Every structure is written in C-alpha cells, then in structure tokens.
Amino acid sequence: NITITLTNTTWSTILTTNPNIVKTNIKGSFNCTFNIPKINQGNYNLTAKDTDENAAKTHFRIEIPTQLYFTLRLKRGWNMFSLPVRLENSSVSEVFKDLGYYAVYAWNASEKRYVTPETIEPGIGYWILILEDVNVTITGTPLYRVELQIHKGWNMIGSIIQEANYTTRPEGSIYMNIYSWNPQLKRYKTETTTKPGKAYWILAYQDCTIKINPTQTR
C-alpha cells in the first residue's frame, strides 16, 4: 500500500495513453491500481501533483518472486530454526517428510506456553528435536522482509533470506540483544542481527510490531 498526502486535493481529469500517468477529478482520498504488464524488479518513485502543482513523492520497491532452494542444517538434539522462504505446502509433516523421528514446537507468547504447530510460518521461530545431524533442502519463494506482531515478554522470531536488522514500532519496545541457540555447545549466544534459517528469542517490554529488513539493500 502506497500513501501520498497533498495539501490540495482537487484534481483534474486528463485522458492519456501513458500507463505511468493517472489523473482524476476525485476529491479527497482514493485508491489507484496500476496494471503494467512488463516491469522489472527494482526501486521506483511515485509522484503525485494537484491542480496547484503541489507535489508529493513516495519511494517503493517491486520484487519479482522466484523459487530457490534453501538448505536447513540441523544438528543432533534440539535446534532453533526458521524458514526464510514461503512454501506452497507449509505443513510440518510435508517440510520434514524425509526425517525419521522428530518433534517440532512453537512458543505461544500470548499464552506463555509451548504448542505443537501444524504449519511453519514465515518470520516465526521454532524448536525441533532430531536424533542425528541432517540437512533439509526446501524450495520456496525468498522472504526478503517480514513484519510481525509480538507480545510483551519473550517471543521466538525467525529470519529472512539475508542477514538482517530489526526495528520496532513503537521504538524502544524490545531489549537490544536477541539470543540464538547453539545445538553443539548446548547454550545460548547473544546476537544483534538475524541470519537465514536461524531463530531467536527476543524480549519485548510491551506489545509491538517488529520489522526484519536486510542489512544491505538488494
């Protein structure tokens, strides 16, 4: 969703054959949908002008979904993990269909208890117990950024396809450090960024929104 605010909302109507230009006589707020058949992935600017030539501009990015393979590397015992891709079939049984014994748990932050999930959701962290080291290769659409609602107290979050930072709304709603689990040393590690396939404990001082964005713009 793209929002542009102008001080004067009286618009003129002009017919045009340019698909990049849209003009209307609607007053006040309105929605506009652009249908451009051929467009490349990249960064774009959208500019709006009213009849007094007041202008506003917004910047946005268009990403073309592509399928890729991601390998989740798990160690014997307990692992904290997440999936940095969107799956066509995200059921736990489908994701780990080639494993022998395993157990997957998610943390319900609002109820403060563990639950057994039926699906693996983007941006969410999970525990898995396995009996031997294994690599799980998954095909899906890359997750380049994610926004989550988290609750006061401890939450388990996931990661995106790139190393990423995180911000909250309102600002200052979380403790500055997050914690990953080292399955070989069997202890937690303090982190300041998220990495693909990993999951993290994060402490929120209040209910808030967290955004996970890449450290480097694609």
Buried (B, 14 or more C-beta within 10 A) or exposed (E): EEEBEBEEBEBEEEEEEEEEEEEEEEEEEEEEEEEEEEEEEEEEEBEBBBEEEEEBEEEEEEEEEEEEEBEBEBBEBBBBBBBBBBBEEBEBEEBBEEBEEBEBBBBBBEEEEEEEBEBBBBBBBBBBBBEEEBEBEBEBBBBBBBEBEBBBBBBBBBBBBBBBEBEBEEEEBBEEEBBBBEBEEEEBEEBEBBBBBBBBBBBBEEBBEBBBBBEEEE
